């Protein structure tokens, strides 16, 4: 189940949404278990890249950026962390 992105219905909340995502990724990076190794690292890198691409789309003027890659990467990270 995905929560609705507040930036989609209200573009003025984009900066707030990006800041929240970045904060959450930073917390994941700090808290991740080093013993999980490569799978967690890859999942975090994929999420970081998806966020970077999303941010670039916004900066390039896309008013309806696609969050599909962020959602998929977050799901992979959740699955890796839960296993």
Secondary structure by P-SEA (a helix, b strand, c coil): ccccccccccccaaaaaaaaaaaaaaaaaacccccccaaaaaaaaaaaaaaaaaaaaaaaccccccaaaaaaaaaaaaaaaac
